[in-house]
Amino acid sequence: MKMTSDILEQSSFRDPSGFLFWRDGTLYRQINQLYQNNYQLLFDSGLYNELVDRELLVPHDEVEIEPPEPNAAYRIISTEHTSTRTRMIFGMISFSLLFFFSPIVLKSIS
C-alpha cells in the first residue's frame, strides 16, 4: 500500500468496497474495483440523486488524485459539500453502508 501523507481512517477497515483516508487535511474515500458495478448502479438507477435530495446521503465529488491503493482503486471521492469533520465522517460512513445495502435497497424500490 502506498502511504505518502495518507492516514487511513481506523473505522473504515471492515468495508470491502473501499476505505476512508486523510490526505493533507481532507477526508477521501477510495472506492475499490470490487464495487464498481454497485457504484455505477447507484447513479444509473437515480438512487444517489433521490437520497441526496431527501438529505439521506451527503453529496460527494469524484476527485482526480493518486489513490493509496492504485491496484484496487476504481474512484476516489470526497464530500466537499460539508463543513465539519464530524459530518464528513458520518457522510462517508453512511456512503459505506449504502454500498453494503444498495443491492437490497435497489431491489426493494424496483
GUZA-174037 format. One record per residue: chain; residue in one letter; x, y, z of N, C-alpha, C in turn; residue number from 1. Coordinates in Angstrom, 3 decimals, padded with zeros to 6 digits. Example, Ala and Ser with C-alpha at 12.3 -4.5 7.8 and 13.67 -1.06 7.14 Angstrom:
("A", "a", (013.190, -005.690, 007.800), (012.300, -004.500, 007.800), (013.200, -003.300, 007.800), 1) ("A", "s", (012.850, -002.250, 007.080), (013.670, -001.060, 007.140), (012.900, 000.030, 007.870), 2) 
END
This chain:
("A", "m", (000.837, -001.170, 000.000), (000.000, 000.000, 000.000), (000.882, 001.233, 000.000), 1) ("A", "k", (000.550, 002.203, -000.843), (001.317, 003.436, -000.930), (000.831, 004.394, 000.152), 2) ("A", "m", (001.720, 004.787, 001.041), (001.332, 005.679, 002.131), (002.280, 006.873, 002.152), 3) ("A", "t", (001.970, 007.921, 001.406), (002.814, 009.103, 001.465), (002.387, 009.898, 002.690), 4) ("A", "s", (001.485, 010.854, 002.501), (000.948, 011.583, 003.640), (-000.450, 011.080, 003.985), 5) ("A", "d", (-000.818, 009.913, 003.483), (-002.149, 009.365, 003.733), (-002.233, 008.777, 005.133), 6) ("A", "i", (-003.379, 009.007, 005.762), (-003.667, 008.402, 007.056), (-004.984, 007.657, 006.893), 7) ("A", "l", (-004.947, 006.347, 007.013), (-006.168, 005.558, 006.875), (-007.058, 005.787, 008.082), 8) ("A", "e", (-008.352, 005.929, 007.847), (-009.322, 006.106, 008.928), (-009.546, 004.749, 009.582), 9) ("A", "q", (-009.286, 004.657, 010.870), (-009.345, 003.380, 011.580), (-010.730, 002.744, 011.551), 10) ("A", "s", (-011.795, 003.541, 011.473), (-013.153, 002.996, 011.482), (-013.536, 002.352, 010.159), 11) ("A", "s", (-012.693, 002.416, 009.161), (-013.052, 002.013, 007.809), (-012.502, 000.659, 007.388), 12) ("A", "f", (-011.816, -000.039, 008.249), (-011.080, -001.230, 007.817), (-011.962, -002.427, 007.482), 13) ("A", "r", (-013.204, -002.464, 007.902), (-014.068, -003.635, 007.667), (-014.807, -003.582, 006.332), 14) ("A", "d", (-014.704, -002.515, 005.626), (-015.503, -002.284, 004.425), (-014.769, -002.787, 003.182), 15) ("A", "p", (-015.233, -003.878, 002.548), (-014.542, -004.409, 001.373), (-014.702, -003.531, 000.126), 16) ("A", "s", (-015.681, -002.602, 000.141), (-015.902, -001.772, -001.038), (-014.916, -000.623, -001.143), 17) ("A", "g", (-014.150, -000.386, -000.094), (-013.187, 000.703, -000.107), (-012.822, 001.103, 001.305), 18) ("A", "f", (-012.252, 002.286, 001.426), (-011.840, 002.747, 002.749), (-011.689, 004.259, 002.740), 19) ("A", "l", (-011.722, 004.831, 003.932), (-011.529, 006.258, 004.129), (-010.060, 006.538, 004.391), 20) ("A", "f", (-009.602, 007.682, 003.929), (-008.241, 008.101, 004.254), (-008.164, 009.623, 004.238), 21) ("A", "w", (-007.240, 010.122, 005.022), (-006.967, 011.555, 005.091), (-005.722, 011.863, 004.275), 22) ("A", "r", (-005.784, 012.950, 003.522), (-004.596, 013.439, 002.809), (-004.614, 014.967, 002.885), 23) ("A", "d", (-003.555, 015.516, 003.428), (-003.417, 016.972, 003.545), (-004.641, 017.621, 004.186), 24) ("A", "g", (-005.187, 016.980, 005.220), (-006.302, 017.544, 005.971), (-007.671, 017.331, 005.363), 25) ("A", "t", (-007.760, 016.614, 004.256), (-009.044, 016.354, 003.597), (-009.356, 014.868, 003.679), 26) ("A", "l", (-010.621, 014.561, 003.986), (-011.064, 013.171, 004.064), (-011.519, 012.706, 002.686), 27) ("A", "y", (-011.017, 011.559, 002.263), (-011.383, 010.946, 000.983), (-011.846, 009.522, 001.220), 28) ("A", "r", (-012.494, 008.976, 000.202), (-012.865, 007.565, 000.224), (-012.381, 006.943, -001.074), 29) ("A", "q", (-011.641, 005.856, -000.959), (-011.290, 005.079, -002.145), (-012.379, 004.044, -002.338), 30) ("A", "i", (-012.956, 004.026, -003.534), (-013.928, 003.001, -003.903), (-013.167, 001.975, -004.723), 31) ("A", "n", (-013.225, 000.748, -004.287), (-012.467, -000.314, -004.943), (-013.186, -000.856, -006.171), 32) ("A", "q", (-012.424, -001.446, -007.083), (-012.968, -002.040, -008.301), (-014.019, -003.097, -007.998), 33) ("A", "l", (-013.880, -003.741, -006.865), (-014.831, -004.763, -006.434), (-016.275, -004.234, -006.425), 34) ("A", "y", (-016.446, -002.938, -006.160), (-017.780, -002.341, -006.062), (-018.097, -001.400, -007.218), 35) ("A", "q", (-017.373, -001.516, -008.306), (-017.599, -000.659, -009.467), (-019.035, -000.766, -009.976), 36) ("A", "n", (-019.545, -001.974, -010.114), (-020.904, -002.154, -010.636), (-021.951, -001.568, -009.707), 37) ("A", "n", (-021.794, -001.771, -008.396), (-022.746, -001.207, -007.437), (-022.698, 000.315, -007.449), 38) ("A", "y", (-021.496, 000.867, -007.517), (-021.336, 002.323, -007.551), (-022.028, 002.897, -008.787), 39) ("A", "q", (-021.806, 002.281, -009.935), (-022.428, 002.767, -011.164), (-023.947, 002.628, -011.104), 40) ("A", "l", (-024.428, 001.536, -010.545), (-025.870, 001.321, -010.408), (-026.508, 002.369, -009.509), 41) ("A", "l", (-025.802, 002.793, -008.482), (-026.293, 003.835, -007.583), (-026.660, 005.086, -008.370), 42) ("A", "f", (-025.845, 005.453, -009.347), (-026.114, 006.638, -010.156), (-027.093, 006.350, -011.282), 43) ("A", "d", (-026.882, 005.244, -011.996), (-027.736, 004.916, -013.141), (-029.192, 004.730, -012.736), 44) ("A", "s", (-029.425, 004.243, -011.530), (-030.787, 003.992, -011.056), (-031.493, 005.251, -010.571), 45) ("A", "g", (-030.736, 006.322, -010.339), (-031.320, 007.541, -009.784), (-031.358, 007.555, -008.264), 46) ("A", "l", (-030.918, 006.468, -007.637), (-030.964, 006.374, -006.176), (-030.070, 007.422, -005.519), 47) ("A", "y", (-028.894, 007.666, -006.069), (-027.997, 008.670, -005.486), (-028.700, 010.025, -005.395), 48) ("A", "n", (-029.253, 010.500, -006.507), (-029.933, 011.802, -006.515), (-031.128, 011.820, -005.580), 49) ("A", "e", (-031.868, 010.738, -005.540), (-033.031, 010.645, -004.652), (-032.609, 010.771, -003.192), 50) ("A", "l", (-031.570, 010.060, -002.800), (-031.110, 010.107, -001.410), (-030.503, 011.461, -001.059), 51) ("A", "v", (-029.771, 012.061, -001.976), (-029.209, 013.397, -001.732), (-030.334, 014.420, -001.622), 52) ("A", "d", (-031.318, 014.354, -002.523), (-032.448, 015.283, -002.486), (-033.217, 015.189, -001.175), 53) ("A", "r", (-033.329, 013.997, -000.634), (-034.037, 013.791, 000.645), (-033.131, 014.017, 001.855), 54) ("A", "e", (-031.894, 014.416, 001.594), (-030.887, 014.651, 002.635), (-030.619, 013.404, 003.472), 55) ("A", "l", (-030.677, 012.250, 002.810), (-030.364, 010.979, 003.459), (-028.940, 010.535, 003.146), 56) ("A", "l", (-028.299, 011.228, 002.227), (-026.921, 010.921, 001.850), (-026.195, 012.236, 001.608), 57) ("A", "v", (-025.013, 012.367, 002.170), (-024.202, 013.560, 001.952), (-023.637, 013.490, 000.533), 58) ("A", "p", (-023.819, 014.544, -000.271), (-023.296, 014.503, -001.643), (-021.776, 014.460, -001.654), 59) ("A", "h", (-021.234, 013.935, -002.724), (-019.782, 013.840, -002.858), (-019.368, 014.224, -004.270), 60) ("A", "d", (-018.081, 014.442, -004.422), (-017.480, 014.717, -005.724), (-016.435, 013.655, -006.007), 61) ("A", "e", (-016.347, 013.227, -007.251), (-015.235, 012.371, -007.661), (-014.040, 013.284, -007.895), 62) ("A", "v", (-012.884, 012.874, -007.386), (-011.683, 013.707, -007.495), (-010.577, 012.925, -008.185), 63) ("A", "e", (-009.691, 013.648, -008.829), (-008.560, 013.047, -009.544), (-007.297, 013.199, -008.703), 64) ("A", "i", (-007.060, 012.250, -007.810), (-005.822, 012.217, -007.039), (-005.287, 010.791, -007.079), 65) ("A", "e", (-004.020, 010.643, -006.768), (-003.396, 009.316, -006.738), (-004.005, 008.504, -005.600), 66) ("A", "p", (-004.584, 007.336, -005.889), (-005.167, 006.520, -004.819), (-004.090, 005.871, -003.953), 67) ("A", "p", (-004.391, 005.674, -002.670), (-003.440, 004.996, -001.787), (-003.153, 003.559, -002.218), 68) ("A", "e", (-004.164, 002.889, -002.768), (-004.006, 001.511, -003.262), (-004.420, 001.468, -004.728), 69) ("A", "p", (-003.550, 001.891, -005.642), (-003.921, 002.015, -007.053), (-004.376, 000.719, -007.710), 70) ("A", "n", (-003.848, -000.412, -007.299), (-004.233, -001.677, -007.932), (-005.670, -002.076, -007.639), 71) ("A", "a", (-006.237, -001.577, -006.559), (-007.608, -001.917, -006.187), (-008.595, -000.801, -006.508), 72) ("A", "a", (-008.115, 000.399, -006.799), (-008.957, 001.597, -006.886), (-009.805, 001.649, -008.150), 73) ("A", "y", (-011.052, 002.106, -007.966), (-011.937, 002.441, -009.075), (-012.137, 003.959, -009.131), 74) ("A", "r", (-012.501, 004.557, -008.012), (-012.718, 006.001, -007.914), (-012.245, 006.494, -006.547), 75) ("A", "i", (-011.969, 007.791, -006.482), (-011.726, 008.478, -005.218), (-012.789, 009.565, -005.112), 76) ("A", "i", (-013.445, 009.635, -003.959), (-014.488, 010.638, -003.748), (-014.180, 011.440, -002.497), 77) ("A", "s", (-014.803, 012.617, -002.424), (-014.673, 013.485, -001.259), (-015.972, 014.251, -001.079), 78) ("A", "t", (-016.305, 014.539, 000.160), (-017.521, 015.298, 000.462), (-017.164, 016.760, 000.674), 79) ("A", "e", (-016.872, 017.440, -000.396), (-016.511, 018.859, -000.322), (-017.688, 019.729, 000.104), 80) ("A", "h", (-018.887, 019.192, 000.113), (-020.089, 019.960, 000.433), (-020.301, 020.115, 001.930), 81) ("A", "t", (-019.465, 019.520, 002.746), (-019.657, 019.585, 004.190), (-018.611, 020.487, 004.813), 82) ("A", "s", (-018.922, 020.973, 006.008), (-018.020, 021.940, 006.614), (-017.334, 021.436, 007.871), 83) ("A", "t", (-017.791, 020.338, 008.436), (-017.164, 019.857, 009.665), (-016.664, 018.438, 009.491), 84) ("A", "r", (-015.617, 018.111, 010.233), (-015.024, 016.772, 010.177), (-016.054, 015.716, 010.561), 85) ("A", "t", (-016.849, 015.988, 011.584), (-017.840, 015.012, 012.046), (-018.845, 014.691, 010.955), 86) ("A", "r", (-019.360, 015.710, 010.284), (-020.342, 015.472, 009.235), (-019.716, 014.724, 008.067), 87) ("A", "m", (-018.466, 015.028, 007.740), (-017.797, 014.316, 006.648), (-017.663, 012.841, 006.976), 88) ("A", "i", (-017.212, 012.545, 008.181), (-017.054, 011.141, 008.558), (-018.404, 010.447, 008.544), 89) ("A", "f", (-019.435, 011.098, 009.091), (-020.771, 010.497, 009.095), (-021.246, 010.239, 007.672), 90) ("A", "g", (-021.051, 011.202, 006.792), (-021.488, 011.036, 005.411), (-020.740, 009.938, 004.691), 91) ("A", "m", (-019.439, 009.859, 004.894), (-018.647, 008.830, 004.228), (-018.975, 007.447, 004.778), 92) ("A", "i", (-019.212, 007.359, 006.096), (-019.598, 006.071, 006.673), (-020.976, 005.682, 006.168), 93) ("A", "s", (-021.892, 006.656, 006.069), (-023.215, 006.373, 005.511), (-023.088, 005.846, 004.093), 94) ("A", "f", (-022.184, 006.444, 003.321), (-021.955, 006.004, 001.954), (-021.422, 004.574, 001.935), 95) ("A", "s", (-020.545, 004.264, 002.895), (-020.020, 002.896, 003.008), (-021.149, 001.918, 003.258), 96) ("A", "l", (-022.043, 002.269, 004.179), (-023.171, 001.396, 004.485), (-024.092, 001.258, 003.283), 97) ("A", "l", (-024.262, 002.340, 002.531), (-025.101, 002.288, 001.343), (-024.552, 001.291, 000.336), 98) ("A", "f", (-023.226, 001.259, 000.162), (-022.631, 000.276, -000.739), (-022.979, -001.136, -000.303), 99) ("A", "f", (-022.956, -001.360, 000.989), (-023.257, -002.692, 001.500), (-024.712, -003.046, 001.244), 100) ("A", "f", (-025.615, -002.086, 001.472), (-027.041, -002.360, 001.378), (-027.659, -002.002, 000.030), 101) ("A", "s", (-026.918, -001.360, -000.883), (-027.524, -000.883, -002.124), (-028.217, -001.965, -002.939), 102) ("A", "p", (-027.676, -003.185, -003.057), (-028.425, -004.194, -003.811), (-029.775, -004.498, -003.172), 103) ("A", "i", (-029.831, -004.465, -001.848), (-031.087, -004.718, -001.134), (-032.050, -003.562, -001.352), 104) ("A", "v", (-031.563, -002.321, -001.224), (-032.395, -001.135, -001.392), (-032.924, -001.057, -002.810), 105) ("A", "l", (-032.065, -001.250, -003.800), (-032.497, -001.168, -005.192), (-033.537, -002.227, -005.509), 106) ("A", "k", (-033.382, -003.405, -004.945), (-034.352, -004.467, -005.177), (-035.705, -004.096, -004.570), 107) ("A", "s", (-035.680, -003.475, -003.374), (-036.927, -003.167, -002.683), (-037.684, -002.006, -003.318), 108) ("A", "i", (-036.981, -001.098, -004.029), (-037.689, 000.031, -004.636), (-038.055, -000.223, -006.095), 109) ("A", "s", (-037.604, -001.350, -006.668), (-037.948, -001.605, -008.062), (-039.221, -002.403, -008.181), 110) 
END
